[in-house]
Amino acid sequence: MHSTLESAPTTTALQSLPRRAARGGVLVLGGGFAGAYVARQLGRGGATVVNPTNFMLYTPLLPEAAAGNIEPRHVVVPLRTMCPNADLVLGCAVSLDREQRVVEVQTEAGRVAISYEQLVIALGSVTRTPAVPGLREHALGLKDLGDAIRLRNHVLRQIELADAAPHSAERRLTFVVAGAGFSGVEAIAEVSEMAEEALRHHPRLAHVEPRWVLVDGAQRILGQTPDSLARFAERTLGRRGVEIVTGTRLTAVDAEAVELSDARRIATETVVWTAGVTANPLVSALGLPVDDHGRVEVDETLRVLGQEHVWSLGDCAAVPNLATPGVTDPPTCQHALRQARRLSKNLRGTPKPYRFRSLGHMATLGRRHGIALVAGVRLRGIAGWAFARGYHVLQLPFAARRARVVADWAAAALFRRDLAELSMPSTGRHPG
């Protein structure tokens, strides 16, 4: 459901709407990693969660879901199961009246006014999409489950079309990924492996070498990791035939090619945009204080500046961290989880400052290769891969969900990859 936030409604307009009170007095806008864990941590105290879908998505596993190593349903958790003491309203906020402490929510059944004692803004982030000609129209994203399934289907379909029309194979089997952060690196590593397995079933394409190009405007990939780990990742990808183009940006995208800032034009039917995220623009429309990056400004207790009963966390907030003075938290799941734990305690007791030191960084590179930085220790190869997978599975709620993911990995190791396309409604092909 898509909606646009409006200016604060009049008292008369609000009174005309069906009205309900947030369970336990706490209203959480957003059911992503941050919002869902706040509601879960509140326990029997209860909360009401407003979210467009009925599940929480664990985004770090999206590349593996796209590549078929994990069943897509296993990287999502039903919100009603995860937060058994919370009410769920499927919809989007359209206005906020802070004086009356009421949020107007658009649902498929109509609009409803929800009153609250404490409001939590956890609206997350959206793909950052710059004004590159043709990017929205022709690029694929990798931000949600639908994006992962679309990417999988698109790559498999390009292989089939290349087999049907061999004269177009070179273009159709060229894949460009823009953004060499964790998402882009893991996506190109995992999806290229899927494509390699699929091509074994296409003897007519044996003479065509697929081309994978990773593009980033920075001078090296994985800018958040130590240089030695980034170089290892670069060598690993290079051995698999991935071309790494750094210090270069996309300048234009069309249906059959992409243009780079170094004047190169690469013929391709596939451009994947993973070059960063930005705070959900809905937060600024709520009338809350935001910084230069559009993130909600909060103090060290996660309370919105100047707002006694409003709090914010996760990707949409500029969260100060006592463990890293002067630096706000990055948009990662490990930080969102710790913020949620602190905020849930602050909502039910005396607010205390948030403090968390990162556990490290990690990325899987496919084929039992990965990198990880853990408490200053640098892991690479199978050790980095094992740590990254172990960490991610432990972050999933519920033993049953973890068991399903581990079973998927075991099946992927023992049997050939399932290369079937997954049916889904056709929606726009753009990253933002």
GITA-V686093 format. One record per backbone hydrogen bond with DSSP energy under -1.0 kcal/mol. NH is the residue of the N-H (numbers start at 0). CO is the residue of the C=O. If there is no record, write none. Layout:
NH_CO, NH_CO
This chain:
5_93, 13_9, 14_10, 15_11, 16_13, 19_112, 21_114, 24_21, 25_22, 26_117, 27_47, 28_119, 29_49, 35_31, 36_32, 37_33, 38_34, 39_35, 40_36, 41_37, 42_39, 44_41, 45_42, 47_25, 48_86, 49_27, 50_88, 55_76, 57_74, 58_56, 60_57, 61_58, 64_60, 65_61, 66_62, 68_63, 69_63, 73_70, 74_71, 75_72, 76_55, 78_53, 81_77, 82_78, 85_82, 86_46, 88_48, 90_50, 91_105, 93_103, 94_103, 96_101, 100_96, 101_96, 102_113, 103_94, 104_111, 105_91, 106_109, 109_106, 111_104, 112_17, 113_102, 114_19, 115_100, 116_24, 117_24, 118_308, 119_26, 120_310, 121_28, 125_277, 127_275, 131_129, 134_131, 137_133, 138_134, 139_270, 147_143, 148_144, 149_145, 150_146, 151_147, 152_148, 153_149, 154_150, 155_151, 156_152, 157_153, 158_154, 159_155, 160_156, 161_157, 162_158, 163_159, 164_160, 167_164, 168_165, 171_167, 172_168, 173_170, 174_210, 175_269, 176_212, 177_271, 178_214, 184_180, 185_181, 186_182, 187_183, 188_184, 189_185, 190_186, 191_187, 192_188, 193_189, 194_190, 195_191, 196_192, 197_193, 198_194, 200_197, 201_198, 204_201, 205_202, 207_204, 210_172, 212_174, 213_242, 214_176, 215_244, 221_179, 224_221, 229_225, 230_226, 231_227, 232_228, 233_229, 234_230, 235_231, 236_232, 237_233, 238_234, 240_237, 241_236, 242_211, 244_213, 246_217, 247_215, 250_258, 251_258, 252_132, 253_256, 257_265, 258_251, 259_263, 260_248, 262_259, 265_257, 267_255, 271_175, 272_139, 273_177, 275_273, 277_125, 279_123, 282_279, 284_280, 286_283, 290_294, 293_290, 295_315, 296_288, 298_302, 301_298, 303_309, 304_296, 306_303, 310_118, 311_301, 312_120, 316_313, 317_295, 318_316, 321_353, 323_320, 326_323, 328_318, 331_329, 335_331, 336_332, 337_333, 338_334, 339_335, 340_336, 341_337, 342_338, 343_339, 344_340, 345_341, 346_342, 353_299, 362_370, 364_368, 368_365, 370_362, 371_378, 372_360, 373_376, 376_373, 378_371, 380_369, 384_380, 385_381, 386_382, 387_383, 388_384, 389_385, 390_386, 391_387, 392_388, 393_389, 394_390, 401_397, 402_398, 403_399, 404_400, 405_401, 406_402, 407_403, 408_404, 409_405, 410_406, 411_407, 412_408, 413_409, 414_410, 429_427
